[in-house]
Amino acid sequence: MKLTIIPADGAVYKDGYSYSGLNLAAAPGNVHALQWKDTKGWIEFTDNDDGTKPQNEVITELPSWANTCVTKWDEAETARLAAEEAARLAAQNNVGA
């Protein structure tokens, strides 16, 4: 899985598909972004109060907050698919009307 999470934008990009405006309150306040590909990735942090930039943290496991953000993406995708199916059924029912 390829994954990018940008908490400030409420954005989750998963395998080339994205949703923004998601509630990503589970993410720590000092995270700028999480980047992940298959089995490893890194976390990018926002600047410290003194203007210094923390080093990226290399990760080999998604943090629990990232899994919560992925769940938000999954919920948005499920809602999109349901809306598409409802629109398809409505169009199909209107063909004979």
C-alpha positions in Angstrom: 0.0 0.0 0.0 1.2 3.5 -0.8 0.0 6.0 1.7 0.3 9.7 2.5 -1.4 11.4 5.4 -1.4 15.2 5.7 -3.2 16.0 9.0 -3.4 19.8 8.5 -5.3 19.3 5.2 -7.4 16.4 6.5 -6.0 14.5 3.5 -5.3 10.8 3.1 -3.9 9.5 -0.2 -4.1 5.7 -0.5 -2.9 3.8 -3.6 -3.4 6.9 -5.8 -6.9 7.9 -4.5 -7.4 10.7 -2.1 -9.9 12.3 0.2 -9.5 15.7 1.9 -11.4 17.4 4.6 -11.4 14.2 6.7 -11.3 14.5 10.5 -7.8 13.4 11.3 -7.8 14.6 14.9 -6.1 11.2 15.8 -2.8 12.5 14.3 -0.4 14.2 16.7 -0.3 17.9 16.4 3.4 18.0 15.4 3.1 15.8 12.3 3.3 17.4 9.0 3.0 14.2 6.9 3.3 10.5 7.0 4.7 8.7 3.9 4.4 5.0 3.6 5.1 2.4 0.8 4.5 -1.3 1.4 6.5 -2.1 4.5 8.3 1.1 5.5 8.0 4.9 5.5 8.7 8.0 7.5 7.0 10.7 9.5 7.7 14.4 8.7 7.3 16.8 11.6 6.4 20.5 11.7 8.9 23.0 12.8 9.6 23.4 16.5 8.6 26.6 18.3 12.2 27.8 18.0 12.1 27.3 14.2 14.3 24.2 14.1 13.2 21.3 12.0 13.0 17.9 13.6 14.5 15.0 11.6 12.1 12.6 9.8 11.3 9.5 11.8 11.8 6.3 9.9 9.0 3.7 10.6 8.5 0.1 9.8 5.0 -0.1 11.2 2.1 2.2 10.9 1.3 4.0 14.1 -2.2 3.5 15.5 -3.1 7.1 14.7 -2.3 6.4 11.0 -4.5 3.3 11.0 -7.3 5.5 12.4 -6.7 7.9 9.5 -6.8 5.1 7.0 -10.2 4.0 8.5 -11.4 7.6 7.8 -10.3 7.1 4.1 -12.0 3.7 4.0 -15.3 5.3 5.3 -15.1 8.0 2.7 -14.5 5.4 0.0 -17.4 3.3 1.1 -19.7 6.3 1.1 -18.5 7.2 -2.4 -19.2 3.7 -3.7 -22.6 3.6 -2.1 -23.5 7.0 -3.7 -22.4 5.8 -7.1 -24.4 2.6 -6.7 -27.5 4.6 -5.6 -27.1 6.9 -8.6 -26.7 3.9 -11.0 -29.9 2.3 -9.6 -31.8 5.6 -9.8 -30.8 6.0 -13.4 -31.7 2.4 -14.2 -35.1 2.9 -12.6 -35.7 6.1 -14.5 -35.0 4.5 -17.9 -38.5 2.9 -18.0 -40.3 5.8 -16.4 
